[in-house]
Amino acid sequence: MSTEKKNYALPIGIMFALFAMISFVTNLAAPFGTIWRNEYAGSNVLGMMGNMMNFLAYLFMGIPAGNMLVKIGYKKTALIAMAIGVLGLFTQFLSSKIGAETAVFTSGGFIIKLNFIIYLLGAFICGFCVCMLNTVVNPMLNLLGGGGNKGNQLIQTGGALNSLSGTLTPLFVGALIGTVTVKTTMTDIAPLLFIAMGVFATAFLVISFLSIPEPHLQKGGAIKEQFPHSPWSFRHTVLGVIGIFIYVGVEIGIPGTLNFFLSDASEKGAGILTNGAAIGGAIAAIYWLLMLVGRSISSAISGKVSSRTQLIVVSATAIFFVLFAIFIPKTVTVSMPGYSVTNGFNMSQVPLSALFLVLCGLCTSVMWGGIFNLAVEGLGKYTAQASGIFMMMVVGGGILPVLQQFISDSVGYMASYWLIVAALAYLLFYGLVGSKNVNKDIPVE
């Protein structure tokens, strides 16, 4: 593969920005939920609905996004994704301006308002955007880097920026909100929405004028090859697909529910009366920061430690962390950093459970790569099909957190983490047993 590095410096920078934006846009949904939860009498399920809508889009767009790369190429797919992103973010902003007092229907005793419906629509649209960008940025960075070690280095750098962005998002949202009150609305976090729209708009304009290689663009008349089997023919792949669904739910559910817990000033929550949202956002940010640390450690040891071993170790460790969080009384506290616009950085007393849940970031950081590598091992020509299926299963990041919030509404925040324990137990099983390829008789060449 031949590329001229000087010609691709700018598109590489844009891809880095888009890599960061994937995490930024995705991670807006959970902290935004603290606003909607407050508007709907503390319903955690309704508070997490924006997150669910964001991930639900993956179920519909996972495979079509991959097909778009083949039919219209990287450049056009990226441009369409960014245009959709601007539309989704602006729709979320409109939720603070339109229909604030207009009821649409009643559900579960709550009067669902038009502004909430508009917000959910915006979150769903943003889900289409990030799904499409996820299918573009990894292969495009590898391509622009010329493949090999350089291409992998660019992908790792993009992943680091993705983690950093995920760290900053809940921190920024919490800082802008401070303490959630009856007057808190989406208007309070409008600056973040406009910054994100500005990044997408700038990237759209820059990429529009760039020439990008399109090696996978399908020419007219190409015939799609038919295979006698599929990824569903492999047991370890099927179990891995379930694992990806569960993993993304765990990754999102741990910090999302923790944020709700810390920002809930009632007896049911952590009981932090001042700047609860800011503290919750800052501590959730530490979780994402530790994911960056975990990925860095994994990159350093992966040459000597197998994906299977890493998955087994982190799954077992995370189970212990979550169990500690469940059983430690919330009256046992620890000092952790918080941030607000008015007070800046300061140390706050929070339940010790928060520390153990934050430490789970070190564990979840390596799970995606481990599950994916194990699930596609030995697939050969069926790997591309499996990748599309895995992208669809990211929907677990929307479904499992909502289920967890249903439990938290019913029996409490910490009790809802039993769902996380069960999910982690499955991932441990997959590492120990389910990841073994028992279908080696199927030809894959």
LINTAKA-V728923 format. One record per helix or strand of 3 or more residues. SS is the DSSP state (helix for helix, strand for strand). FROM is the first residue (numbers start at 0). LEN is the number of residues. If there is no record, write none. Layout:
SS & FROM & LEN
SS & FROM & LEN
//
This chain:
helix & 4 & 22
helix & 27 & 12
helix & 43 & 4
helix & 48 & 46
strand & 102 & 5
strand & 109 & 4
helix & 113 & 31
helix & 147 & 30
helix & 185 & 23
helix & 230 & 3
helix & 234 & 29
helix & 275 & 26
helix & 306 & 21
strand & 332 & 8
strand & 343 & 8
helix & 351 & 13
helix & 366 & 10
helix & 379 & 32
helix & 413 & 21
//
